[in-house]
Amino acid sequence: MERPRELNERQILAAQALAAGFTWRDAAKRAKCSTEGIRAWKQIEEFNNAIWDYQQEIFHRSFGVTSEALPDAIRKLREIIDTEDPDVGVNVKVQAIKILIDSAHKQYEARTIERRLETLEANAQRQALSPSSTAGEITGAAG
């Protein structure tokens, strides 16, 4: 990620630490500032945007590794479910089934949310082009 120009070095260090899950106290130590400094910076839009951007960078890096392992993990869960091995208990098979179902459900929910956001963004863009529209027309709510 490119370094945010609006932020100083201490703010960048704090934003990176917060994005990585550090507490405010630990982020303040890393950035050599006080927790009050962190609190003040949290009021700055650019600082919050930097935290978000760093979180996205962390997510995308870890997502690549997870995505590569996913087919093998699914295959292993299927093997657990399908095994005739008497040493594999029913509770283990049920847990493997639950993991697969939960994963599929989360994937469906995420795609549904993405689609709804795409629709809202398209409606908002159309509304921006037509200033006479109401908020209900953007969200699809009855006015």
C-alpha positions as CSV (number, residue, x, y, z in Angstrom):
1,M,0.0,0.0,0.0
2,E,1.2,3.5,-0.8
3,R,2.0,5.6,2.2
4,P,-0.8,8.0,3.0
5,R,0.6,11.5,2.4
6,E,-1.8,13.3,4.8
7,L,-0.4,11.4,7.8
8,N,2.9,11.7,9.6
9,E,5.1,8.7,10.4
10,R,3.7,8.3,13.9
11,Q,0.1,8.2,12.7
12,I,1.1,5.7,10.0
13,L,2.7,3.4,12.6
14,A,-0.4,3.7,14.8
15,A,-2.7,3.0,11.9
16,Q,-0.7,-0.1,11.0
17,A,-0.8,-1.3,14.6
18,L,-4.5,-0.8,15.0
19,A,-5.2,-2.5,11.7
20,A,-3.2,-5.5,12.9
21,G,-5.3,-5.7,16.0
22,F,-3.1,-4.0,18.6
23,T,-4.8,-2.3,21.5
24,W,-4.8,1.5,21.7
25,R,-2.1,1.3,24.4
26,D,0.2,-1.0,22.3
27,A,-0.4,1.1,19.1
28,A,0.5,4.2,21.1
29,K,3.7,2.6,22.3
30,R,4.6,1.6,18.8
31,A,3.9,5.1,17.5
32,K,5.6,6.7,20.5
33,C,2.6,8.7,21.4
34,S,-0.2,8.6,24.1
35,T,-3.5,6.9,23.9
36,E,-5.0,10.4,24.0
37,G,-3.1,11.0,20.7
38,I,-4.7,7.8,19.3
39,R,-8.1,9.0,20.4
40,A,-7.6,12.4,18.7
41,W,-6.3,10.7,15.5
42,K,-9.4,8.4,15.5
43,Q,-11.4,11.6,14.9
44,I,-9.5,12.2,11.6
45,E,-11.1,10.7,8.5
46,E,-7.7,10.1,6.8
47,F,-6.4,8.2,9.8
48,N,-9.5,5.9,9.9
49,N,-9.2,5.4,6.1
50,A,-5.5,4.4,6.6
51,I,-6.5,1.8,9.2
52,W,-9.2,0.5,6.8
53,D,-6.7,0.3,4.0
54,Y,-4.1,-1.5,6.1
55,Q,-6.7,-3.9,7.3
56,Q,-7.7,-4.6,3.7
57,E,-4.0,-5.2,2.8
58,I,-3.6,-7.7,5.6
59,F,-6.9,-9.4,4.6
60,H,-5.8,-9.7,1.0
61,R,-2.4,-11.1,1.9
62,S,-3.9,-13.7,4.2
63,F,-6.8,-14.5,1.9
64,G,-4.4,-15.7,-0.8
65,V,-2.9,-18.2,1.5
66,T,-6.3,-19.3,2.8
67,S,-7.7,-19.6,-0.7
68,E,-4.9,-21.9,-1.8
69,A,-5.6,-24.2,1.2
70,L,-9.3,-24.2,0.8
71,P,-9.8,-27.0,-1.8
72,D,-7.6,-29.4,0.3
73,A,-9.5,-28.5,3.5
74,I,-12.9,-29.1,1.8
75,R,-11.6,-32.4,0.3
76,K,-10.4,-33.5,3.8
77,L,-13.8,-32.6,5.4
78,R,-15.5,-34.7,2.7
79,E,-13.1,-37.6,3.5
80,I,-14.1,-37.3,7.2
81,I,-17.8,-37.3,6.3
82,D,-17.5,-40.3,3.9
83,T,-15.1,-42.4,5.9
84,E,-16.2,-45.9,7.0
85,D,-13.4,-45.9,9.7
86,P,-15.0,-46.9,13.0
87,D,-12.4,-44.7,14.8
88,V,-14.0,-41.6,13.4
89,G,-16.8,-40.8,15.7
90,V,-20.2,-39.6,14.6
91,N,-19.6,-36.3,16.4
92,V,-16.5,-35.7,14.3
93,K,-18.6,-36.3,11.1
94,V,-21.3,-34.0,12.3
95,Q,-18.8,-31.3,13.1
96,A,-17.3,-31.7,9.6
97,I,-20.8,-31.4,8.0
98,K,-21.5,-28.4,10.2
99,I,-18.3,-26.7,9.0
100,L,-19.2,-27.3,5.3
101,I,-22.8,-26.0,5.8
102,D,-21.7,-22.9,7.8
103,S,-19.1,-22.1,5.1
104,A,-21.6,-22.4,2.3
105,H,-24.1,-20.2,4.2
106,K,-21.5,-17.5,4.9
107,Q,-20.5,-17.5,1.3
108,Y,-24.1,-17.1,0.3
109,E,-24.7,-14.3,2.8
110,A,-21.5,-12.5,1.7
111,R,-22.6,-12.6,-2.0
112,T,-26.1,-11.5,-1.1
113,I,-24.7,-8.5,0.8
114,E,-22.4,-7.6,-2.1
115,R,-25.2,-7.7,-4.5
116,R,-27.4,-5.5,-2.3
117,L,-24.5,-3.0,-2.0
118,E,-24.0,-3.0,-5.8
119,T,-27.7,-2.2,-6.2
120,L,-27.6,0.6,-3.6
121,E,-24.5,2.1,-5.2
122,A,-26.1,1.9,-8.7
123,N,-29.3,3.6,-7.3
124,A,-27.2,6.2,-5.5
125,Q,-25.3,7.0,-8.7
126,R,-28.6,7.3,-10.7
127,Q,-29.9,9.6,-7.9
128,A,-26.8,11.7,-8.1
129,L,-27.5,12.2,-11.8
130,S,-31.1,13.1,-11.0
131,P,-31.1,15.5,-8.0
132,S,-34.9,15.5,-7.8
133,S,-34.9,11.8,-6.5
134,T,-35.8,11.1,-2.8
135,A,-33.9,9.0,-0.3
136,G,-36.6,6.4,-0.5
137,E,-35.8,5.9,-4.2
138,I,-32.2,5.3,-3.5
139,T,-32.8,2.7,-0.8
140,G,-35.9,1.2,-2.4
141,A,-37.9,2.1,0.7
142,A,-41.5,3.2,0.3
143,G,-41.7,7.0,0.6
